[in-house]
Amino acid sequence: MSITRDPADDIPPVTRALVLDQALPAPHGTHRVQVRRITIAPGQASGLHVHNGPVFGSIETGSAVYQIDGAAATVLGSGDVFYEPAGVRVARFDAGNDGVTFLGYFLLAAGQTSELEFPDD
């Protein structure tokens, strides 16, 4: 008599993978975190921008070209994570041909609101 193994028996019930371990440049007194689902239409460019607090994110669907000013561009796809530092110029967060939907996690101090600035240069 042969015993048939169920492949599901080899799958652990829980797995954990570290996908981002980001040090902040200075201590940040986080009072609350806002999580936003943001959708950008296909081919839409976000333009040069600066956040007033650190932002973490994860791509749900689609893709985006992500670039900190002066650094190399990276294409982010479904499941990828990213970090936009406070006060740093983000040169690009441009939706790919299929658009992009992502979750943005905004770390906010007490009384702080999330602000986005679009510098002229």
Backbone torsions as a table, in degrees:
resi	resn	phi	psi	omega
1	MET	NA	133.1	178.6
2	SER	-102.8	147.6	179.1
3	ILE	-105.1	126.6	178.5
4	THR	-94.2	126.2	178.8
5	ARG	-88.9	138.5	174.3
6	ASP	-85.0	121.1	179.7
7	PRO	-56.4	-24.7	178.9
8	ALA	-65.4	-22.3	178.4
9	ASP	-65.5	-21.6	-178.2
10	ASP	-89.8	-4.0	-177.8
11	ILE	-93.5	121.5	178.9
12	PRO	-66.7	148.6	-176.9
13	PRO	-67.1	-27.2	179.2
14	VAL	-142.4	134.8	172.5
15	THR	-127.0	151.6	178.0
16	ARG	-133.1	134.8	177.9
17	ALA	-132.8	130.3	176.1
18	LEU	-77.1	119.8	-178.7
19	VAL	-109.6	-16.8	176.7
20	LEU	-160.3	130.7	174.8
21	ASP	-131.6	91.0	-170.0
22	GLN	-107.3	118.0	172.4
23	ALA	-77.5	141.2	175.1
24	LEU	-90.0	145.1	-176.3
25	PRO	-65.1	-22.2	178.0
26	ALA	-150.3	155.5	176.2
27	PRO	-56.0	141.0	-178.5
28	HIS	-125.9	117.6	179.3
29	GLY	-77.8	89.5	-178.5
30	THR	-84.1	122.3	177.8
31	HIS	-97.6	-33.4	178.6
32	ARG	-155.8	163.8	177.6
33	VAL	-125.2	126.3	172.5
34	GLN	-98.1	132.6	176.2
35	VAL	-112.9	123.9	-179.0
36	ARG	-122.6	138.6	170.7
37	ARG	-94.3	120.0	-174.8
38	ILE	-119.5	131.4	177.7
39	THR	-119.7	129.8	177.7
40	ILE	-116.8	130.7	-177.0
41	ALA	-63.2	154.9	-180.0
42	PRO	-51.7	131.8	175.9
43	GLY	74.5	-1.0	-177.2
44	GLN	-76.8	131.1	177.3
45	ALA	-95.2	138.6	-179.6
46	SER	-78.2	-26.9	-176.2
47	GLY	82.9	159.7	178.3
48	LEU	-57.9	128.6	-178.8
49	HIS	-149.7	162.5	-179.8
50	VAL	-135.1	133.2	176.4
51	HIS	-97.0	148.0	179.2
52	ASN	-86.7	0.4	176.0
53	GLY	-152.8	164.2	-179.6
54	PRO	-66.9	143.6	178.8
55	VAL	-128.6	130.1	172.9
56	PHE	-112.5	153.7	-179.9
57	GLY	-154.9	164.6	175.7
58	SER	-141.0	133.5	-179.1
59	ILE	-77.6	125.6	176.5
60	GLU	-88.6	-53.6	-179.2
61	THR	-141.2	157.1	177.4
62	GLY	79.6	-156.5	-177.8
63	SER	-151.3	160.7	178.4
64	ALA	-148.1	147.0	171.3
65	VAL	-91.4	120.8	-175.9
66	TYR	-115.4	132.0	-179.0
67	GLN	-152.9	122.0	168.7
68	ILE	-77.0	138.9	-178.4
69	ASP	-52.4	124.4	178.6
70	GLY	90.4	-8.4	178.9
71	ALA	-106.7	169.8	178.9
72	ALA	-71.3	147.5	176.7
73	ALA	-76.7	149.7	178.0
74	THR	-131.6	140.6	174.4
75	VAL	-94.7	122.8	178.5
76	LEU	-101.9	136.9	177.9
77	GLY	-125.9	-178.7	-178.1
78	SER	-49.3	126.1	179.7
79	GLY	93.2	-15.4	179.3
80	ASP	-75.0	152.8	178.8
81	VAL	-118.6	159.3	-179.8
82	PHE	-149.4	165.9	179.8
83	TYR	-137.2	127.0	174.5
84	GLU	-113.4	108.9	-177.6
85	PRO	-66.6	152.1	175.7
86	ALA	-65.6	137.2	173.8
87	GLY	72.9	6.4	-178.9
88	VAL	-105.1	139.7	-178.6
89	ARG	-74.2	120.2	174.7
90	VAL	-96.6	109.7	-175.3
91	ALA	-70.6	-38.0	-176.3
92	ARG	-146.0	138.8	162.1
93	PHE	-146.9	76.2	-169.5
94	ASP	-104.5	128.4	179.4
95	ALA	-65.3	142.4	175.5
96	GLY	-75.4	-173.8	-177.8
97	ASN	-61.6	-21.0	-179.3
98	ASP	-102.4	8.2	-177.0
99	GLY	75.4	-178.0	178.4
100	VAL	-151.8	140.7	170.5
101	THR	-125.2	130.6	-179.3
102	PHE	-142.8	159.9	171.2
103	LEU	-97.2	128.7	176.0
104	GLY	-110.7	129.2	179.7
105	TYR	-108.2	109.4	-175.2
106	PHE	-99.8	113.4	178.6
107	LEU	-83.8	118.8	-173.3
108	LEU	-122.8	137.1	174.4
109	ALA	-77.0	168.2	177.9
110	ALA	-57.0	129.2	178.8
111	GLY	77.2	-3.0	-178.6
112	GLN	-85.8	141.9	171.0
113	THR	-113.0	150.3	178.7
114	SER	-70.0	127.5	179.3
115	GLU	-129.0	147.8	-179.9
116	LEU	-127.6	125.4	179.9
117	GLU	-111.7	142.0	177.6
118	PHE	-114.5	92.4	-179.6
119	PRO	-61.1	153.1	-179.3
120	ASP	-72.5	-29.1	-176.9
121	ASP	-118.7	NA	NA
